[in-house]
């Protein structure tokens, strides 16, 4: 698998298009030139593709002149193509228009890679000509000549070619092993071979040739086994002992017979045994020559380095992807800048909060950030000032943000960058404001309850004495008028206090099974008794014998409060009609509509009607609808305000316990 680096900032369009077009290769997207230079210095890249919209050719000139020939492809605009290729560095193999990526890029990549391979083979052929005929003609066992291949090239040429291929398999462990074993097979045609790598204290077979897969899968050597210990201690090629005088040699022979090998090679990395390569005898039963074993030994050393590089690469990629997923999935915005004061990380949440595209932010200077984010990040980067739980209003909409900043250090504790994490706290502020309003409302409720309690006690005494005076001086008309006026005022005040107590306190409702018809009839009679003679009220239902869970006293009050509210909103002579109907289904309900003719439409005034403190000059009547809604909701029901064909209607919906045969009841005035 070839590794291609792609330098571009076009995350949304060009990068997915290039990766989809080159799905036969490993395409590694990069956003900055610094990342490309670092990757090129540590990893052998097969080809580099550069989007000139991300970086101009003048900015890339020094970098391009330092590369090998034919290692770069450019994706340019039509205007740039007209400039020709005469002024481009030799490292640029070719270029194509951005609109021709899908059609031309795969062929151009394939041509560039084939040209590189051809140059490599030509170079290897030229190197092979430096071997003198005298070196080829030596035939002693100590310095056995290398046999020629059927194509006429000497064996070491093919080994070098295979080795070059092994270095370009690019972080694919399976392909790395295949290429290594192909190279070994070119050196010596063996019947069996296996590569064992250390994993959690034991050596396991990672790839093999000629062994029974079911057997190879279960082969394992402990790190302190005789074979592993000898290879780790000596670091030399080990032949299977034919004669032995000590127990360790006998154990080594048994282990090599179990592995079905006659020679074992140590795979050593930085002085530590990380693997074992085992081969059996040649298929021709010829002995191994010194040159063959030396080349295999050298290849094992390079295999060790390649294995560690692949492991390190996958570990870095895993950590990078893991970190990327964490940063992308954060609920908070994150921005990170390097020592050059340019943005390296700008996660999706930061883009959403600040309404700035990530592709436009990454690579830009800190000064492009809305104030004070850029100032905070720069201060943390330069002076080391760290912000914790800092709040600021950002952007034209003055979005409140909670901000934390931090400094980044390298392994020597030198500052290399800074970052900020911020969260939109507007929701938190709304909750705080709501909490303060709730606390104030609770205080008002407690005050209202205390006032009602203090006023009700003397009212009771006044009412009692007024009734006694009325009985004693019943024949005095003027006195009777005063007594009547006082009594009505006391009744209104007592009614208001009752509403205030109901609204401001948390009452325990005594819900029990009640007859729907009885409650409605009683509510109508109670309302008729209390309402002024200027309004008419009638009631009609087809409920049948239905039952509901209700607190009779409070539910009757709720319907009375609705009727009283309608009286306040309609002129004298208005007619109020109360109807109820049952709706059957999985959850049967009863719907009670209290309609009135006259007055303005109420559908647009729902919020005003349910706000108890909107009109403090009419506090008594203003509490009617909120109180009714509170009582209905305690019964598991709902209150709606509708307008149907010019008729205003308060509609109460209550859940039923059961439904019986429907009937019809009428009452009214």
VENLINBEL-V630222 format. One record per residue. RES is the residue in three letters. SS is DSSP state (~ for helix, > for strand, _ for the rest). PHI is phi in degrees with one decimal (999 if undefined). Layout:
# VENLINBEL-V630222
res | ss | phi
RES | SS | PHI
RES | SS | PHI
This chain:
# VENLINBEL-V630222
res | ss | phi
UNK | _ | 999
UNK | _ | -80.4
UNK | > | -103.4
UNK | > | -115.8
UNK | > | -97.1
UNK | > | -126.1
UNK | > | -96.4
UNK | _ | -163.9
UNK | _ | -109.9
UNK | _ | -86.5
UNK | ~ | -65.4
UNK | ~ | -78.2
UNK | ~ | -122.2
UNK | ~ | -74.1
UNK | ~ | -60.4
UNK | ~ | -60.7
UNK | ~ | -67.7
UNK | ~ | -66.9
UNK | ~ | -64.8
UNK | ~ | -68.8
UNK | ~ | -71.4
UNK | _ | -105.4
UNK | _ | -69.3
UNK | _ | -83.2
UNK | _ | -122.6
UNK | > | -90.7
UNK | > | -103.7
UNK | > | -107.0
UNK | > | -76.8
UNK | > | -130.5
UNK | _ | -109.5
UNK | _ | -125.9
UNK | ~ | -65.7
UNK | ~ | -62.8
UNK | ~ | -63.6
UNK | ~ | -65.7
UNK | ~ | -63.5
UNK | ~ | -66.0
UNK | ~ | -66.2
UNK | ~ | -65.7
UNK | ~ | -75.8
UNK | ~ | -111.8
UNK | _ | -131.5
UNK | _ | -72.8
UNK | _ | -88.0
UNK | _ | -75.2
UNK | > | -162.0
UNK | > | -120.4
UNK | > | -112.6
UNK | > | -124.9
UNK | > | -86.8
UNK | _ | -70.5
UNK | _ | -72.6
UNK | _ | -80.9
UNK | _ | -137.8
UNK | _ | -72.5
UNK | ~ | -63.4
UNK | ~ | -65.4
UNK | ~ | -72.9
UNK | ~ | -95.7
UNK | ~ | -57.6
UNK | ~ | -64.0
UNK | ~ | -66.6
UNK | ~ | -67.0
UNK | ~ | -72.1
UNK | _ | -92.6
UNK | _ | -99.7
UNK | _ | -69.0
UNK | _ | -65.5
UNK | _ | 59.5
UNK | _ | -113.9
UNK | > | -132.7
UNK | > | -118.8
UNK | > | -111.4
UNK | > | -105.5
UNK | > | -124.3
UNK | _ | -89.8
UNK | ~ | -60.9
UNK | ~ | -65.9
UNK | ~ | -69.6
UNK | ~ | -62.5
UNK | _ | -67.5
UNK | _ | -74.8
UNK | _ | 78.6
UNK | _ | -111.6
UNK | _ | -62.4
UNK | _ | -90.4
UNK | _ | -83.6
UNK | _ | -63.8
UNK | _ | -68.1
UNK | _ | -69.4
UNK | > | -87.3
UNK | > | -77.0
UNK | > | -174.3
UNK | > | -148.7
UNK | > | -148.8
UNK | > | -74.7
UNK | ~ | -61.3
UNK | ~ | -79.4
UNK | ~ | -107.5
UNK | ~ | -60.6
UNK | ~ | -64.4
UNK | ~ | -84.3
UNK | ~ | -105.1
UNK | ~ | -61.6
UNK | ~ | -57.1
UNK | ~ | -66.8
UNK | ~ | -66.7
UNK | ~ | -63.0
UNK | ~ | -61.3
UNK | ~ | -64.3
UNK | ~ | -64.7
UNK | ~ | -67.8
UNK | ~ | -65.4
UNK | ~ | -66.4
UNK | ~ | -62.2
UNK | ~ | -63.9
UNK | ~ | -62.8
UNK | ~ | -62.6
UNK | ~ | -64.5
UNK | ~ | -66.5
UNK | ~ | -62.9
UNK | ~ | -62.9
UNK | ~ | -66.1
UNK | ~ | -64.7
UNK | ~ | -64.9
UNK | ~ | -66.2
UNK | ~ | -67.8
UNK | _ | -72.8
UNK | _ | -80.1
UNK | _ | -79.8
UNK | _ | -77.1
UNK | ~ | -60.8
UNK | ~ | -63.9
UNK | ~ | -65.1
UNK | ~ | -73.7
UNK | ~ | -84.1
UNK | _ | -69.0
UNK | _ | -128.7
UNK | _ | -74.5
UNK | ~ | -65.2
UNK | ~ | -73.5
UNK | ~ | -140.7
UNK | _ | -68.5
UNK | _ | -68.4
UNK | _ | -83.7
UNK | _ | -72.0
UNK | > | -84.9
UNK | _ | -84.2
UNK | _ | -58.8
UNK | _ | -81.6
UNK | _ | 97.2
UNK | _ | -93.6
UNK | > | -71.4
UNK | ~ | -60.8
UNK | ~ | -65.6
UNK | ~ | -63.4
UNK | ~ | -64.5
UNK | ~ | -61.1
UNK | ~ | -63.8
UNK | ~ | -63.1
UNK | ~ | -63.0
UNK | ~ | -65.5
UNK | ~ | -61.7
UNK | ~ | -63.4
UNK | ~ | -62.9
UNK | ~ | -74.3
UNK | _ | -107.7
UNK | _ | -75.3
UNK | _ | 58.6
UNK | _ | 65.7
UNK | _ | -106.4
UNK | ~ | -61.6
UNK | ~ | -62.7
UNK | ~ | -67.5
UNK | ~ | -60.6
UNK | ~ | -63.6
UNK | ~ | -61.3
UNK | ~ | -65.8
UNK | ~ | -62.5
UNK | ~ | -70.5
UNK | ~ | -63.8
UNK | ~ | -63.6
UNK | ~ | -62.8
UNK | ~ | -64.7
UNK | ~ | -68.4
UNK | ~ | -76.8
UNK | _ | -145.2
UNK | _ | -78.2
UNK | > | -99.5
UNK | _ | -80.2
UNK | _ | -143.2
UNK | > | -159.6
UNK | > | -154.2
UNK | > | -112.2
UNK | > | -112.9
UNK | > | -118.7
UNK | > | -79.1
UNK | > | -147.3
UNK | _ | 56.0
UNK | _ | 86.4
UNK | > | -135.2
UNK | > | -100.9
UNK | > | -120.2
UNK | > | -75.3
UNK | > | -96.8
UNK | > | -154.9
UNK | > | -156.0
UNK | > | -140.5
UNK | _ | 89.5
UNK | _ | -92.8
UNK | _ | -69.7
UNK | ~ | -56.1
UNK | ~ | -65.5
UNK | ~ | -76.9
UNK | ~ | -61.4
UNK | _ | -63.2
UNK | _ | -106.4
UNK | _ | -77.7
UNK | > | -154.8
UNK | > | -121.5
UNK | > | -72.4
UNK | _ | -63.9
UNK | _ | -102.2
UNK | _ | -66.8
UNK | ~ | -62.0
UNK | ~ | -65.4
UNK | ~ | -64.2
UNK | ~ | -64.4
UNK | ~ | -65.4
UNK | ~ | -65.5
UNK | ~ | -67.7
UNK | ~ | -75.3
UNK | ~ | -92.6
UNK | _ | 67.0
UNK | _ | -121.2
UNK | _ | -65.7
UNK | > | -121.8
UNK | > | -92.1
UNK | _ | -64.8
UNK | _ | -63.3
UNK | _ | -94.1
UNK | _ | -125.2
UNK | _ | -148.1
UNK | _ | -113.1
UNK | _ | -125.2
UNK | ~ | -68.7
UNK | ~ | -64.0
UNK | ~ | -63.4
UNK | ~ | -63.1
UNK | ~ | -67.2
UNK | ~ | -61.9
UNK | ~ | -60.6
UNK | ~ | -61.6
UNK | ~ | -67.3
UNK | ~ | -70.4
UNK | ~ | -67.2
UNK | ~ | -64.5
UNK | _ | -82.6
UNK | _ | 57.3
UNK | _ | -136.8
UNK | _ | -115.4
UNK | > | -137.1
UNK | > | -124.7
UNK | > | -114.8
UNK | > | -77.5
UNK | > | -106.0
UNK | > | -115.7
UNK | > | -132.1
UNK | _ | 51.8
UNK | _ | 80.9
UNK | > | -116.5
UNK | > | -77.2
UNK | > | -107.5
UNK | > | -168.2
UNK | > | -135.9
UNK | > | -110.2
UNK | > | -116.7
UNK | > | -132.1
UNK | _ | -97.6
UNK | _ | -64.1
UNK | > | -65.9
UNK | _ | -70.0
UNK | _ | -91.5
UNK | _ | 62.7
UNK | _ | -76.7
UNK | _ | -75.5
UNK | _ | -78.4
UNK | _ | -93.8
UNK | ~ | -59.4
UNK | ~ | -60.8
UNK | ~ | -62.9
UNK | ~ | -67.9
UNK | ~ | -64.7
UNK | ~ | -63.1
UNK | ~ | -63.2
UNK | ~ | -62.7
UNK | ~ | -63.6
UNK | ~ | -61.2
UNK | ~ | -63.4
UNK | ~ | -64.8
UNK | ~ | -68.2
UNK | ~ | -62.6
UNK | ~ | -59.3
UNK | ~ | -64.1
UNK | ~ | -65.0
UNK | ~ | -60.9
UNK | ~ | -66.6
UNK | ~ | -64.1
UNK | ~ | -64.9
UNK | ~ | -61.1
UNK | ~ | -64.9
UNK | ~ | -60.6
UNK | ~ | -66.1
UNK | ~ | -65.5
UNK | ~ | -64.4
UNK | ~ | -63.7
UNK | ~ | -65.1
UNK | ~ | -63.7
UNK | ~ | -66.3
UNK | ~ | -66.9
UNK | ~ | -62.4
UNK | ~ | -64.7
UNK | ~ | -62.2
UNK | ~ | -65.1
UNK | ~ | -64.7
UNK | ~ | -63.8
UNK | ~ | -69.1
UNK | ~ | -89.0
UNK | _ | -66.3
UNK | _ | -79.1
UNK | _ | -103.9
UNK | > | -78.7
UNK | > | -135.3
UNK | > | -132.1
UNK | > | -127.2
UNK | > | -125.4
UNK | > | -91.9
UNK | _ | -65.0
UNK | _ | -80.7
UNK | _ | 64.5
UNK | > | -114.9
UNK | > | -77.3
UNK | > | -106.4
UNK | > | -127.2
UNK | > | -148.6
UNK | _ | -76.6
UNK | ~ | -58.3
UNK | ~ | -67.7
UNK | ~ | -63.0
UNK | ~ | -62.7
UNK | ~ | -69.8
UNK | ~ | -68.2
UNK | ~ | -91.8
UNK | _ | 57.6
UNK | _ | -128.4
UNK | _ | -68.6
UNK | ~ | -61.3
UNK | ~ | -62.7
UNK | ~ | -80.9
UNK | ~ | -79.9
UNK | _ | -65.8
UNK | _ | 93.7
UNK | _ | -85.2
UNK | > | -77.6
UNK | ~ | -61.1
UNK | ~ | -64.5
UNK | ~ | -77.7
UNK | _ | -75.9
UNK | _ | -65.0
UNK | _ | -68.4
UNK | _ | -100.2
UNK | ~ | -61.4
UNK | ~ | -62.4
UNK | ~ | -65.5
UNK | ~ | -64.0
UNK | ~ | -65.3
UNK | ~ | -67.0
UNK | ~ | -63.9
UNK | ~ | -66.5
UNK | ~ | -67.7
UNK | ~ | -84.3
UNK | ~ | -96.9
UNK | _ | 81.0
UNK | _ | -71.4
UNK | _ | -106.6
UNK | _ | -98.8
UNK | _ | -133.0
UNK | _ | 54.5
UNK | > | -84.3
UNK | > | -116.1
UNK | > | -153.5
UNK | > | -96.1
UNK | > | -122.8
UNK | _ | 83.1
UNK | _ | -63.9
UNK | _ | -87.6
UNK | _ | 53.0
UNK | > | -69.7
UNK | > | -74.4
UNK | > | -125.2
UNK | > | -96.7
UNK | > | -121.6
UNK | > | -129.5
UNK | > | -119.2
UNK | > | -152.5
UNK | > | -107.0
UNK | > | -106.4
UNK | > | -128.1
UNK | _ | -88.9
UNK | _ | -66.9
UNK | _ | -97.7
UNK | _ | 67.5
UNK | _ | -90.8
UNK | > | -66.6
UNK | > | -121.9
UNK | > | 173.3
UNK | > | -151.9
UNK | > | -144.2
UNK | > | -132.6
UNK | > | -121.2
UNK | > | -137.7
UNK | > | -133.7
UNK | > | -72.2
UNK | _ | -104.7
UNK | ~ | -62.6
UNK | ~ | -65.0
UNK | ~ | -63.3
UNK | ~ | -65.5
UNK | ~ | -63.1
UNK | ~ | -64.2
UNK | ~ | -63.8
UNK | ~ | -64.2
UNK | ~ | -64.0
UNK | ~ | -64.3
UNK | ~ | -65.4
UNK | ~ | -65.5
UNK | ~ | -63.5
UNK | ~ | -64.4
UNK | ~ | -64.3
UNK | ~ | -63.4
UNK | ~ | -63.2
UNK | ~ | -65.3
UNK | ~ | -62.9
UNK | ~ | -60.9
UNK | ~ | -64.2
UNK | ~ | -63.9
UNK | ~ | -62.4
UNK | ~ | -64.4
UNK | ~ | -67.3
UNK | ~ | -62.2
UNK | ~ | -60.3
UNK | ~ | -66.0
UNK | ~ | -70.6
UNK | ~ | -80.7
UNK | ~ | -65.8
UNK | ~ | -60.4
UNK | ~ | -66.8
UNK | ~ | -62.1
UNK | ~ | -62.4
UNK | ~ | -65.9
UNK | ~ | -61.8
UNK | ~ | -64.5
UNK | ~ | -63.5
UNK | ~ | -65.6
UNK | ~ | -64.7
UNK | ~ | -65.9
UNK | ~ | -66.2
UNK | ~ | -63.4
UNK | ~ | -64.6
UNK | ~ | -70.4
UNK | ~ | -76.8
UNK | _ | -117.4
UNK | _ | -70.5
UNK | _ | -88.2
UNK | _ | -86.8
UNK | ~ | -65.6
UNK | ~ | -63.5
UNK | ~ | -63.6
UNK | ~ | -64.9
UNK | ~ | -65.0
UNK | ~ | -61.4
UNK | ~ | -63.0
UNK | ~ | -64.9
UNK | ~ | -64.3
UNK | ~ | -64.0
UNK | ~ | -61.9
UNK | ~ | -64.5
UNK | ~ | -63.1
UNK | ~ | -64.6
UNK | ~ | -61.6
UNK | ~ | -64.3
UNK | ~ | -65.7
UNK | ~ | -65.0
UNK | ~ | -64.3
UNK | ~ | -63.2
UNK | ~ | -61.7
UNK | ~ | -61.0
UNK | ~ | -67.0
UNK | ~ | -62.6
UNK | ~ | -64.1
UNK | ~ | -63.5
UNK | ~ | -76.1
UNK | ~ | -90.2
UNK | _ | -112.7
UNK | _ | -93.4
UNK | _ | -93.5
UNK | _ | -89.7
UNK | _ | -88.3
UNK | _ | -95.2
UNK | _ | -85.1
UNK | > | -151.7
UNK | > | -67.0
UNK | > | -132.1
UNK | > | -76.2
UNK | ~ | -63.7
UNK | ~ | -64.4
UNK | ~ | -64.3
UNK | ~ | -64.7
UNK | ~ | -66.8
UNK | ~ | -62.1
UNK | ~ | -66.7
UNK | ~ | -64.4
UNK | ~ | -65.1
UNK | ~ | -63.9
UNK | ~ | -65.3
UNK | ~ | -67.2
UNK | ~ | -60.5
UNK | ~ | -68.0
UNK | ~ | -88.9
UNK | _ | -72.8
UNK | _ | -68.6
UNK | _ | -72.8
UNK | _ | -74.8
UNK | _ | -124.2
UNK | > | -109.0
UNK | > | -134.5
UNK | > | -132.6
UNK | > | -137.9
UNK | > | -140.0
UNK | > | -146.4
UNK | _ | -130.2
UNK | _ | -73.9
UNK | _ | 73.7
UNK | _ | -100.7
UNK | _ | -106.6
UNK | > | -127.4
UNK | > | -134.2
UNK | > | -88.8
UNK | > | -149.6
UNK | _ | -95.7
UNK | ~ | -52.1
UNK | ~ | -62.1
UNK | ~ | -71.4
UNK | ~ | -67.4
UNK | ~ | -63.0
UNK | ~ | -61.7
UNK | ~ | -59.5
UNK | ~ | -67.6
UNK | ~ | -66.2
UNK | ~ | -60.8
UNK | ~ | -64.5
UNK | ~ | -61.5
UNK | ~ | -65.2
UNK | ~ | -64.5
UNK | ~ | -65.5
UNK | ~ | -60.2
UNK | ~ | -65.8
UNK | ~ | -98.1
UNK | _ | -122.1
UNK | _ | -74.9
UNK | _ | -59.6
UNK | _ | 87.7
UNK | _ | -68.3
UNK | > | -110.8
UNK | > | -110.7
UNK | > | -117.0
UNK | > | -111.5
UNK | > | -127.2
UNK | > | -135.7
UNK | > | -144.9
UNK | > | -102.6
UNK | > | -113.7
UNK | _ | -87.9
UNK | _ | 157.8
UNK | _ | -62.8
UNK | _ | -125.7
UNK | _ | -65.6
UNK | > | -137.4
UNK | > | -114.8
UNK | > | -114.5
UNK | > | -111.7
UNK | > | -114.3
UNK | > | -112.8
UNK | > | -108.4
UNK | > | -143.0
UNK | _ | -104.5
UNK | _ | 105.0
UNK | _ | 90.1
UNK | _ | -79.5
UNK | _ | -65.0
UNK | _ | -102.8
UNK | ~ | -64.2
UNK | ~ | -86.0
UNK | ~ | -109.2
UNK | ~ | -62.0
UNK | ~ | -62.8
UNK | ~ | -68.0
UNK | ~ | -68.4
UNK | _ | -91.1
UNK | _ | -95.2
UNK | _ | -72.0
UNK | _ | -112.4
UNK | _ | -70.5
UNK | _ | -120.9
UNK | ~ | -72.4
UNK | ~ | -75.0
UNK | ~ | -126.4
UNK | ~ | -63.0
UNK | ~ | -62.3
UNK | ~ | -70.7
UNK | ~ | -68.9
UNK | ~ | -85.7
UNK | ~ | -60.3
UNK | ~ | -66.2
UNK | ~ | -58.3
UNK | ~ | -66.0
UNK | ~ | -61.2
UNK | ~ | -61.3
UNK | ~ | -62.5
UNK | ~ | -67.6
UNK | ~ | -62.2
UNK | ~ | -64.1
UNK | ~ | -64.7
UNK | _ | -92.3
UNK | _ | 79.8
UNK | _ | -110.0
UNK | > | -135.5
UNK | > | -124.4
UNK | > | -123.9
UNK | > | -117.9
UNK | > | -128.6
UNK | > | -135.7
UNK | > | -123.0
UNK | _ | 55.4
UNK | _ | 83.0
UNK | > | -100.5
UNK | > | -75.7
UNK | > | -142.6
UNK | > | -96.2
UNK | > | -113.8
UNK | > | -106.7
UNK | > | -115.9
UNK | > | -127.7
UNK | > | -74.1
UNK | _ | -100.2
UNK | _ | -88.2
UNK | > | -155.3
UNK | _ | -130.0
UNK | _ | -114.9
UNK | _ | -63.7
UNK | _ | -68.1
UNK | _ | -135.1
UNK | _ | -143.9
UNK | > | -128.2
UNK | > | -133.7
UNK | > | -155.7
UNK | > | 170.1
UNK | _ | -135.5
